[in-house]
Amino acid sequence: MGVFDGPDERRVLDRAVAQLRKDVLAKVRLTVARMRLEQPATIEVPWRGCARPLQPARQVLGVDPLELVGTVSEIAKACRGLPRHQMVALGNPGTGKTILAVRLVHDMADHPEPGDPVPVLMSLSSWRPAVPMREWILRQIRQASPHLTDQQRFGTDAAADLFDACRVMPVLDGLDELPDQLRSEAVRAIDAAVHRGCWLLVTCRATEYETAHETGAHLTRAAVVELDEVKAELAIGYLEQAKVASDSRWTPVFEAMRRDPGCALSRTLTSPLMLHLAQTAYDAKSTDPGELLSQEAYPSREAIEDELLKRYLPAVYTKDPPSRYPAEPAMRYLRLIARQMRRDRTVDFAWWQINARITGPLVGLMYGAVWGALLYALFGPAVGVAAGLLTAATSFAAHQFVRADLKQVFVPKEGVHGPGRLARHYARVGAASALLAGAVTGVGVGLWMSDALGADLPLSASYGAVVGALSGCAVMLGSASGSYAISRYWFWLTGRLPRKPLSFLDDARELGVLRQTGAVHQFRHERLLSQLGGATAQDPGRSVHGKWAAKWLRWRPVLPTFASLAQVGASLAALLFIAAVLADSTRLELTYRSGDRPAPVLASTGCAAGTPCRPPTIWMWEVPLGSTRRTDWMPTLSRQSSFTGWGGFFNASGCEGGRVQVTLTLAGEPPARFTLGNDSVVGPGNDLDRPASPGSRPSSLTLRRLDDRPCSLRVEWQSPSLVVDGLQIARDRLGIALSPTGEEDSPAPGAPGTTATADSDSTPVRAVLPTAGSEGPPS
């Protein structure tokens, strides 16, 4: 069904119109009751044609816009009288724009006249360019009347049929609630979607619509009207209707307002909101509205407004008719939101600002528990506890740093996402980050255990899987979505937020307490924010959008995940660092056992004056032409210890052109050989392919002259030592046994038994030159 030429099609369309009007009327009556627009009557806010140059010419509109005048109750009549049936209603904050929109929908749905379309109230704050305006309007129609989706009764797409036939009037409330960058685009999209002959009403703050108009965007067929302030006599008339005939409590107030229309109270009641609050706040006979005339208690308009605003939330979250949230908990929820805004010094609020104090420590504790438990299992309580505390503190600091700068979520300033959609998006981002970090961590731990510790596949895979899974959980908790989940459930359990905060924010927006701009909310009344949030002033320049350098903007989809991934990377780096320190930090000195006894050399301490330190041990051999020297050594440790290589430095001197082959042999391991020339320095390095356990067997040093020079070559070994296998403790705790060592003289991979000069690039050992303050060879 799309063209309504036949009687059957018209009857189906008429049924759809009747169903839509019925559903719209039921909903708008609830809205009128919740906003208390008829208790006792609607505040007759006046409006008139806008004198600003914001609308089409008279020839286009078919009417002189300056001749348009009326009140809120006459808005439906005014729309019927416009040749184009399209209107924009402007007004300052608190002047009753939403009241006007609701009044129009109620009157046209309750008392339709021939030719009237069905008005459908739609909040423009939820529109985004990702959805074409026409499709967005159709969705709003379907939400207003879900019955229209019954294809047997109303056809395949009744919402589209009604809209295309101009049987629906979009009443678009809150154009000003869109982000600045979207407002002009929305105006153009509305003008294109609502074609000629269709009815339309749009409400907006005057300044925001004027700003959009300056960009060239305007509704080409809509007359523009502007709401005025409520005059003193109109306010008095409204309050007289609200009170009981015999109630004289308001008489002094009415007399003062008539006597001085410019007094503070009169100026306060020019706002429909304040007028409604005054009527509600002093409805009970035990109250005295005359107290508002006290110059001492209420010396200014601001003081009177503050007093009325204290009574605002109880009036909005009334029990009659019942609200989704009772007044007392609703005020508690809003107070928490206001205080979170004050803490972050923002004038806008987003869901990721919901941050309980328990969140940061819990995230840090999770990271610390993961890595502390792993290092406890590998290296014992001392290392485990220290690593856990350090990781927890670092992760907590990183979490607080990112959260404090409000960068855990990137929000495009053009506002392409609403709060709910952005929350779902970052839930997916958090899950993806957790999976990636968990996989990287698990694989990294498993490979390290297999390579460094020699663990078999089942053991390394099981440890990798557990650490990866727990690390992924830590990343998820530290993400924007995870932190929000922790905080909101904590606040829910402690009674400071409802279980679904986003639903509460939507309800507050519908009630007029908050306004939505893109992905964030704002209090409609700034002084209400001050009352709820304390005395700390917010920073108008600070935004939940964060400050991102231009060079990073192309990475903006993944920028919020960097904190979590950096925490995991830092934890992995800490594991490798601790393992490297343990593997290379302990060196055991060698004691002479047999063979050619070296001569000790007195070395300078190399320490700063006045600083006590131990001078390095240096042993020296004289190797004459054609001779060989061999010395056997014993490490000063028990036979269960294992070693990863040799320590210290060798140097030769005293014989120009002289060369000597140095052979270091650890029992059961392939020997390490290198050639040492005159005036050269060589560090033998950690050259064992795997840790070795010589037990009680000695190690040996062999020096053999290779040249034919007649002089003696002096060979010195500074800091003779073996490097202890620092990972042995981890192997012992995990029950990993070292594989049997090979034959003593069999060549090891990567450590060939061929000789090499000290300055050769192919030598299997590293040449190390001493640096200032290091334990190098003597000069």
C-alpha positions in Angstrom: 0.0 0.0 0.0 1.5 3.3 -1.0 -0.9 5.1 -3.2 -4.4 5.7 -1.9 -6.7 6.0 -4.8 -9.2 3.2 -4.1 -11.8 3.1 -1.3 -10.3 0.1 0.4 -6.9 1.7 0.7 -8.5 4.9 2.1 -10.4 2.8 4.7 -7.2 1.1 5.8 -5.4 4.4 6.0 -8.3 5.9 8.1 -8.1 3.0 10.5 -4.4 3.6 10.9 -5.0 7.3 11.5 -7.6 6.4 14.2 -5.3 3.9 15.9 -2.4 6.3 15.9 -4.5 9.1 17.3 -5.8 6.8 20.0 -2.3 5.8 21.1 -0.9 9.3 20.9 -3.7 10.7 23.0 -3.2 8.0 25.7 0.5 8.9 25.9 0.1 12.6 25.9 -2.5 12.5 28.6 0.0 10.8 30.8 2.5 13.5 29.9 0.1 16.2 30.7 -0.6 14.6 34.1 3.1 14.1 34.9 3.9 17.7 34.0 0.7 18.9 35.9 -0.2 21.1 33.0 -3.9 21.1 34.0 -3.5 21.6 37.7 -5.4 23.9 37.8 -4.8 25.0 34.2 -2.2 25.5 31.6 -0.1 28.7 32.1 -1.2 30.8 29.2 2.3 31.9 28.0 1.8 34.4 25.2 3.7 34.2 21.9 3.9 36.5 18.9 5.4 36.5 15.4 9.2 36.7 15.6 10.6 40.1 14.4 14.1 38.7 13.8 15.1 37.9 10.2 14.8 34.1 10.7 11.9 33.1 8.4 10.8 33.1 4.8 9.3 36.0 3.1 5.6 36.8 3.4 5.0 35.7 -0.1 6.2 32.2 0.8 4.3 31.9 4.0 1.1 33.4 2.7 0.8 35.4 5.9 2.5 38.3 7.7 4.4 36.6 10.5 4.3 39.8 12.6 0.5 39.5 12.7 0.7 36.1 14.4 -0.2 36.4 18.1 -1.7 34.0 20.7 -1.2 31.9 23.8 -0.2 28.4 24.4 -3.8 27.1 24.3 -4.2 28.7 20.9 -1.2 27.1 19.2 -3.3 24.4 17.5 -5.6 27.0 16.1 -2.6 29.0 14.8 -1.2 26.0 13.0 -4.5 25.3 11.4 -4.7 28.9 10.2 -1.2 28.9 8.5 -1.4 28.3 4.8 1.7 26.1 5.0 0.8 24.6 8.5 4.5 24.7 9.5 5.8 26.7 12.5 9.0 27.2 14.6 8.5 28.2 18.3 11.4 29.9 19.9 12.0 30.9 23.5 14.5 31.4 26.2 15.1 28.7 28.9 12.1 28.2 31.1 9.6 30.0 28.9 7.5 26.9 28.2 8.5 25.6 24.7 7.9 22.0 25.7 4.6 22.9 27.3 3.6 24.5 24.0 4.5 21.3 22.1 2.7 19.0 24.5 -0.3 21.4 24.5 -0.5 21.2 20.7 -0.3 17.4 20.6 -3.0 17.1 23.3 -5.4 19.5 21.8 -5.2 18.3 18.2 -5.3 14.6 19.3 -8.2 15.1 21.7 -10.3 17.5 19.6 -9.4 16.9 16.0 -10.9 19.0 13.2 -11.5 17.8 9.7 -8.2 17.7 7.8 -6.1 17.6 10.9 -3.1 15.2 10.8 -2.2 13.2 13.9 0.5 15.1 15.9 3.3 13.0 17.2 5.7 14.4 19.8 9.3 13.6 19.0 12.4 14.5 21.0 15.1 15.7 18.5 17.9 15.0 20.9 17.9 11.4 19.8 18.4 12.1 16.1 21.8 11.4 14.5 22.9 11.8 10.9 23.7 8.1 10.6 19.9 7.7 10.3 18.1 9.7 7.6 15.6 12.1 9.0 12.7 10.5 7.2 13.6 7.0 8.6 14.1 8.5 12.1 10.6 10.1 12.0 9.1 6.8 10.9 10.7 5.1 13.8 9.2 7.7 16.2 5.7 7.1 14.7 6.1 3.3 15.2 7.2 3.9 18.8 4.2 6.1 19.4 1.9 3.4 18.1 3.3 -0.1 18.0 -0.1 -1.3 16.7 0.7 0.1 13.3 3.1 -2.8 12.7 0.1 -5.1 12.4 0.4 -5.8 8.6 -3.0 -7.6 8.4 -4.8 -4.5 9.7 -2.8 -1.6 8.4 -0.6 -2.8 5.5 3.1 -3.5 5.2 4.3 -0.1 6.4 1.5 2.0 7.9 3.9 4.5 9.4 5.4 5.3 6.0 2.0 5.4 4.4 0.7 7.9 6.9 3.7 10.1 6.7 3.8 10.2 2.9 0.1 11.1 2.9 0.8 14.0 5.3 -1.6 12.4 7.8 1.1 12.8 10.6 2.4 16.0 12.0 5.9 15.7 13.5 6.1 17.9 16.6 9.9 18.1 17.0 10.8 19.3 20.5 14.3 20.3 21.5 16.2 21.3 18.4 18.6 23.1 20.7 19.4 19.9 22.5 21.4 18.7 19.5 25.1 19.4 19.4 26.1 22.6 17.8 27.6 20.8 14.8 24.4 18.9 14.1 21.9 21.6 14.5 22.2 23.1 11.1 22.3 19.7 9.5 19.1 18.7 11.3 17.3 21.9 10.1 18.2 21.0 6.5 17.2 17.4 7.0 13.9 18.4 8.5 13.2 20.8 5.6 13.9 18.0 3.1 12.0 15.2 4.9 8.8 17.2 5.7 7.7 18.1 2.2 5.3 20.6 0.9 1.8 20.2 2.3 2.8 18.4 5.5 2.3 19.9 8.9 5.2 20.6 11.3 6.1 22.2 14.6 9.7 22.6 15.8 10.8 24.1 19.2 14.2 25.6 19.9 15.9 28.1 22.1 16.1 31.4 20.3 19.9 31.9 20.3 20.6 28.3 19.1 18.2 28.7 16.2 19.6 32.0 15.2 23.1 30.5 15.2 21.9 27.7 12.9 20.3 30.3 10.6 23.6 32.1 10.3 25.0 29.1 8.6 22.3 29.3 5.9 20.0 26.6 7.5 16.3 27.4 8.0 12.9 25.9 7.4 11.8 27.3 4.1 8.1 26.9 4.7 7.8 27.6 8.5 6.6 30.7 10.2 8.6 31.6 13.3 7.0 32.7 16.6 8.6 33.6 19.9 7.3 33.0 23.4 7.1 36.1 25.7 7.5 36.4 29.4 4.4 36.0 31.6 3.1 39.3 32.7 2.2 40.1 36.3 -1.6 40.1 35.7 -1.4 36.8 33.9 0.6 35.3 36.7 -1.9 36.6 39.2 -4.7 35.1 37.2 -3.1 31.7 37.1 -2.4 31.7 40.8 -6.0 32.8 41.6 -7.3 29.8 39.6 -5.1 27.5 41.5 -6.2 28.5 45.0 -9.4 27.8 46.9 -11.8 30.7 46.7 -11.7 31.3 50.5 -7.9 31.2 50.6 -6.5 34.6 51.4 -2.8 33.6 51.9 -2.0 35.0 48.4 -3.7 38.3 48.8 -0.6 40.2 50.0 1.4 38.7 47.2 -1.1 39.8 44.6 -1.3 43.3 46.0 2.5 43.7 46.0 2.7 42.4 42.4 0.0 44.9 41.2 1.6 47.7 43.1 5.1 47.1 41.8 5.2 44.9 38.6 9.0 45.3 38.6 9.6 43.9 42.1 11.8 40.8 42.6 8.8 38.5 43.0 7.0 39.8 39.9 10.2 39.3 37.8 10.6 35.8 39.2 7.1 34.7 38.2 7.6 35.8 34.6 9.0 32.3 34.0 6.3 29.6 33.6 8.5 27.2 35.5 8.9 29.5 38.5 5.2 30.3 38.4 4.3 26.6 38.5 6.8 26.0 41.3 5.3 28.8 43.4 1.8 27.4 43.0 3.0 23.9 43.9 5.3 24.9 46.7 2.6 26.9 48.5 -0.4 24.7 47.8 -0.7 23.5 51.4 -2.6 25.7 53.7 0.2 25.5 56.3 2.5 27.4 54.0 2.7 31.2 53.7 3.6 32.5 50.2 3.8 36.0 51.7 7.2 35.1 53.0 8.6 35.6 49.5 8.0 39.3 50.0 10.6 39.5 52.8 13.4 41.7 51.7 15.7 40.3 54.4 15.1 36.6 53.5 14.7 37.0 49.7 16.4 40.3 48.7 16.7 39.4 45.0 15.1 37.4 42.2 17.9 34.9 42.4 17.2 34.3 46.1 13.5 33.7 45.4 14.4 31.3 42.5 16.7 29.4 44.8 13.9 28.9 47.3 11.5 27.7 44.6 14.1 25.4 43.1 14.5 23.7 46.4 10.9 22.6 45.9 11.3 21.8 42.2 12.3 18.1 42.4 9.5 17.1 44.8 7.1 18.9 42.5 8.4 17.1 39.4 8.7 13.6 41.0 5.3 13.7 42.4 3.3 10.7 43.6 0.1 11.9 41.9 0.2 10.8 39.2 2.9 8.2 40.1 6.3 8.8 38.7 8.7 6.0 37.7 11.0 7.3 40.5 9.7 8.6 43.8 10.9 12.0 44.8 13.3 11.0 47.7 15.4 8.5 45.7 15.3 10.7 42.6 16.8 13.6 44.5 19.4 11.2 45.9 20.3 10.0 42.3 20.5 13.6 41.0 22.6 14.7 43.9 25.1 12.0 43.1 25.2 13.1 39.4 25.6 16.7 40.3 28.5 15.9 42.7 30.2 13.8 40.0 30.0 16.7 37.7 31.4 19.0 40.3 34.3 16.6 41.0 35.1 16.5 37.3 34.5 20.3 36.9 32.2 19.9 33.9 28.9 21.5 33.0 27.8 18.4 31.1 27.4 14.8 32.3 28.1 11.5 30.6 27.6 7.9 31.8 31.4 7.3 32.1 31.6 10.0 34.8 29.7 7.6 37.1 32.8 6.5 39.0 32.8 5.2 42.5 35.9 5.5 44.7 36.0 1.7 44.9 36.6 1.4 41.2 40.2 2.4 40.9 41.4 0.3 43.9 39.5 -2.7 42.6 41.1 -2.3 39.1 44.5 -2.0 40.7 43.8 -5.0 43.0 42.8 -7.1 40.1 46.0 -6.4 38.2 48.1 -6.8 41.3 46.5 -10.1 42.1 47.1 -11.5 38.7 50.8 -10.7 38.5 51.5 -11.1 42.2 50.0 -14.6 42.1 52.1 -15.5 39.1 55.4 -14.3 40.6 54.5 -15.8 43.9 54.1 -19.2 42.2 57.4 -18.7 40.4 59.7 -16.9 42.8 58.1 -17.1 46.2 56.3 -14.8 48.7 58.7 -11.9 48.8 58.8 -11.4 45.0 55.1 -12.1 44.6 54.0 -9.7 47.3 56.4 -6.9 46.1 55.4 -7.4 42.4 51.7 -7.5 43.3 51.9 -4.3 45.3 53.9 -2.5 42.6 51.6 -3.6 39.8 48.5 -2.7 41.8 49.9 0.8 42.5 50.9 1.3 38.9 47.6 0.1 37.5 45.7 2.3 40.0 47.7 5.3 39.1 47.2 4.7 35.3 43.5 4.2 35.8 43.2 7.4 37.9 45.2 9.4 35.4 43.1 8.5 32.4 39.8 8.9 34.3 40.8 12.2 35.8 41.4 13.6 32.3 38.1 12.1 31.0 39.9 10.3 28.2 38.6 6.8 28.8 35.9 7.5 26.1 36.4 9.3 22.9 33.2 11.3 22.0 33.2 12.9 18.5 32.1 16.5 19.1 29.7 16.2 16.2 27.8 13.8 18.5 27.1 10.9 16.2 26.3 8.6 19.1 23.7 9.0 21.8 24.4 7.8 25.4 22.9 4.4 25.0 24.6 3.6 21.7 27.9 4.9 22.9 27.7 2.7 26.0 27.0 -0.3 23.9 29.9 0.6 21.6 32.4 0.9 24.5 31.1 -2.4 25.9 32.2 -4.0 22.7 35.5 -2.0 22.8 36.2 -3.2 26.3 35.4 -6.8 25.4 37.7 -6.7 22.4 40.5 -5.1 24.4 40.1 -7.8 27.1 40.3 -10.6 24.5 43.3 -9.1 22.8 45.2 -8.3 26.0 44.3 -11.7 27.5 45.5 -13.5 24.3 48.8 -11.5 24.2 49.4 -12.0 27.9 48.6 -15.7 27.8 50.8 -16.4 24.8 53.6 -14.3 26.2 53.6 -16.0 29.6 53.4 -19.4 28.0 56.2 -18.8 25.5 58.4 -17.3 28.3 57.9 -20.3 30.6 58.7 -22.7 27.7 61.8 -20.8 26.6 63.3 -19.4 29.8 62.2 -22.1 32.3 62.1 -25.1 29.9 58.5 -25.9 31.0 56.7 -28.5 28.9 53.6 -27.6 26.8 50.9 -28.6 29.2 52.4 -26.6 32.1 53.3 -23.5 30.1 49.9 -23.6 28.3 47.9 -24.0 31.6 49.8 -21.1 33.3 49.4 -18.9 30.1 45.7 -19.6 29.9 45.0 -18.8 33.6 47.1 -15.6 33.5 45.7 -14.6 30.2 42.1 -15.0 31.3 42.6 -13.2 34.6 44.5 -10.4 32.8 41.7 -10.1 30.3 39.3 -9.7 33.2 41.5 -7.0 34.7 41.5 -5.1 31.4 37.7 -5.4 31.2 37.3 -4.0 34.7 39.7 -1.1 33.8 37.9 -0.2 30.6 35.3 2.6 30.4 32.5 0.1 30.2 33.9 -2.1 33.0 34.5 0.8 35.4 31.0 2.1 34.6 29.5 -1.3 35.5 31.4 -1.6 38.7 30.4 2.0 39.8 26.8 1.8 38.9 26.3 -1.5 40.7 28.1 -0.2 43.7 26.0 2.9 43.7 22.9 0.8 43.2 23.8 -1.5 46.2 24.4 1.6 48.3 21.2 3.3 47.2 22.7 6.2 45.4 21.7 5.3 41.8 19.1 3.1 40.2 20.2 -0.2 38.6 19.8 1.4 35.1 21.2 4.9 35.3 20.6 5.6 31.6 16.9 5.0 31.9 16.8 7.4 34.9 18.6 10.0 32.8 16.1 9.6 30.0 13.2 9.9 32.5 14.7 13.1 33.9 15.0 14.5 30.4 11.4 13.7 29.7 10.4 15.5 33.0 12.4 18.5 32.0 15.0 18.2 34.8 17.8 17.4 32.3 18.4 18.2 28.7 20.4 16.0 26.4 23.0 17.2 24.0 24.6 14.5 21.9 26.0 11.8 24.2 25.8 14.0 27.4 23.2 15.5 29.6 23.0 18.9 31.3 20.8 20.3 34.0 18.3 22.7 32.6 18.7 25.0 35.5 22.2 25.8 36.6 21.3 26.9 40.1 19.6 23.5 40.6 23.0 21.9 39.8 24.6 24.2 42.4 22.1 23.3 45.0 22.5 19.6 44.5 26.3 19.5 44.0 27.8 21.8 46.6 29.7 25.0 46.4 32.7 23.9 44.2 32.6 25.9 40.9 32.7 24.0 37.7 35.1 24.8 34.8 33.0 25.8 31.8 36.0 25.1 29.6 36.3 21.5 30.7 34.3 19.0 28.8 33.7 15.2 28.9 34.9 15.1 25.3 38.5 15.4 26.6 41.3 17.2 24.9 42.9 15.2 22.1 45.9 16.4 20.1 45.3 16.7 16.4 48.0 14.2 15.5 46.2 11.5 17.5 42.7 12.0 16.0 43.1 9.4 13.3 43.7 6.8 16.1 40.6 8.0 18.1 38.6 4.7 17.9 41.3 2.9 19.8 42.8 5.6 21.9 40.7 4.8 25.0 42.1 1.2 25.0 45.7 2.4 25.2 45.5 2.7 29.0 44.5 -0.9 29.5 46.9 -2.3 26.9 49.7 -0.2 28.5 48.9 -1.7 31.9 49.2 -5.2 30.4 52.4 -4.3 28.5 53.9 -2.8 31.7 53.1 -5.9 33.6 54.7 -8.2 31.0 57.7 -5.9 30.8 58.0 -6.1 34.6 57.9 -9.9 34.5 60.7 -10.0 31.9 62.7 -7.5 33.9 62.4 -9.4 37.1 63.4 -12.6 35.3 66.3 -10.9 33.7 67.6 -9.5 37.0 67.2 -12.8 38.7 69.0 -14.5 35.8 71.9 -12.2 35.7 72.4 -10.5 39.0 74.1 -13.1 41.1 77.7 -14.0 40.4 79.6 -16.5 42.5 83.4 -16.1 42.9 85.7 -18.9 42.1 88.3 -20.4 44.5 91.6 -21.9 43.4 91.7 -25.7 43.6 94.7 -27.0 41.6 97.0 -26.4 38.6 98.9 -23.2 37.8 98.1 -20.9 40.7 97.5 -17.3 39.5 99.1 -14.4 41.1 96.8 -11.9 42.8 96.9 -8.3 41.5 96.2 -5.3 43.7 93.5 -3.3 42.0 92.4 0.2 42.7 88.9 0.4 44.2 87.5 2.7 41.4 85.2 4.3 44.1 84.7 8.0 44.8 86.7 9.5 47.6 85.2 8.7 51.0 82.9 6.0 49.7 83.7 2.5 51.0 83.6 -0.3 48.5 85.2 -3.6 47.8 87.9 -3.7 45.1 87.5 -6.3 42.4 89.4 -9.6 42.5 92.1 -9.9 39.8 94.2 -13.0 39.0 97.2 -12.9 36.7 99.1 -15.6 34.7 102.4 -15.2 32.8 102.3 -17.2 29.6 105.7 -17.6 28.0 106.3 -18.5 24.3 105.0 -22.0 23.5 103.6 -22.7 27.0 100.2 -23.6 28.3 98.7 -22.8 31.7 95.8 -24.7 33.3 94.0 -23.8 36.5 91.1 -25.6 38.2 88.5 -23.7 40.1 85.6 -24.5 42.4 82.4 -22.3 42.8 81.7 -21.2 46.4 78.1 -22.7 46.4 76.5 -26.0 47.0 76.5 -28.7 44.4 72.8 -28.3 43.6 73.3 -24.8 42.1 73.2 -24.3 38.4 74.9 -21.7 36.3 74.3 -19.9 33.0 77.8 -18.7 32.1 81.0 -17.0 33.0 81.5 -13.6 34.5 84.3 -11.1 34.6 86.8 -9.6 32.0 90.0 -10.9 30.4 92.8 -8.7 29.2 96.3 -9.4 27.8 99.4 -7.2 27.8 103.2 -7.1 27.8 103.9 -8.8 24.5 103.3 -6.9 21.3 101.8 -9.3 18.7 101.2 -11.9 21.3 98.1 -14.1 21.2 96.7 -16.6 23.6 93.7 -19.0 23.3 91.5 -19.0 26.4 89.4 -22.1 27.1 86.8 -22.1 29.9 85.3 -25.4 30.7 82.4 -26.2 33.1 82.0 -29.9 33.9 79.8 -31.6 31.5 79.4 -28.6 29.2 81.0 -27.7 25.9 84.0 -25.4 26.4 84.0 -21.7 25.7 87.0 -20.7 23.6 88.2 -17.3 22.4 91.5 -15.7 21.4 93.0 -12.9 23.4 95.5 -10.5 21.8 97.9 -8.1 23.3 96.1 -5.0 24.7 92.7 -6.5 24.1 89.8 -6.8 26.6 87.2 -9.6 26.4 84.2 -10.5 28.5 83.4 -14.2 28.2 79.7 -13.6 28.5 76.8 -15.9 29.5 77.5 -18.4 26.8 75.9 -21.6 28.1 73.0 -22.7 25.9 71.2 -24.0 29.0 71.8 -23.8 32.8 74.3 -26.3 34.0 74.8 -28.0 37.4 78.4 -29.1 37.8 77.9 -30.2 41.3 81.2 -31.0 43.0 83.2 -31.1 39.8 85.6 -28.3 39.2 85.7 -25.8 36.3 88.9 -25.1 34.5 90.8 -22.3 32.7 93.4 -23.1 30.0 95.7 -20.5 28.4 97.7 -21.6 25.3 100.1 -19.4 23.4 99.4 -19.2 19.7 102.2 -16.9 18.5 105.9 -17.2 18.1 106.9 -14.0 19.9 109.8 -14.6 22.4 108.2 -12.4 25.1 105.9 -13.5 27.9 102.2 -12.5 27.6 100.5 -11.3 30.8 96.9 -12.5 31.1 94.5 -11.0 33.8 91.0 -12.2 34.8 89.1 -9.5 36.7 86.2 -10.6 38.9 86.5 -14.4 38.1 83.0 -15.8 38.7 80.2 -18.0 37.4 76.7 -16.4 36.8 74.1 -18.2 39.0 70.9 -19.4 37.3 68.4 -17.0 39.0 65.5 -18.9 37.5 66.4 -22.1 39.3 64.0 -21.2 42.1 61.1 -21.0 39.6 62.0 -24.4 38.2 62.3 -25.9 41.6 58.9 -24.5 42.6 57.3 -25.8 39.4 59.1 -29.1 39.5 60.9 -28.5 36.2 64.1 -30.6 36.0 67.0 -29.6 33.8 67.7 -31.9 30.8 70.9 -33.9 31.1 74.0 -32.0 30.0 76.0 -33.1 26.9 79.5 -34.4 26.6 82.2 -32.1 27.8 83.8 -31.4 24.5 80.8 -31.6 22.2 80.2 -28.4 20.4 77.1 -26.5 21.5 74.8 -24.7 19.0 75.8 -21.1 18.7 79.0 -21.7 20.7 81.5 -23.3 18.3 84.7 -24.6 19.7 86.8 -22.7 17.1 89.0 -19.8 18.1 88.3 -16.2 17.3 90.1 -13.0 17.8 88.9 -10.6 20.4 87.8 -8.1 17.8 86.2 -10.5 15.4 82.5 -10.2 14.6 82.1 -13.9 14.6 83.3 -14.6 18.1 80.6 -16.4 20.3 81.5 -14.2 23.3 80.9 -10.5 23.8 83.7 -8.0 24.1 83.0 -5.6 26.9 84.9 -2.4 27.6 84.8 -1.0 31.1 82.8 2.2 31.7 83.2 4.8 34.4 82.0 3.4 37.7 81.6 -0.2 36.3 83.5 -3.3 37.6 85.8 -3.4 34.6 89.4 -4.4 34.1 92.1 -2.2 35.5 93.6 0.4 33.4 
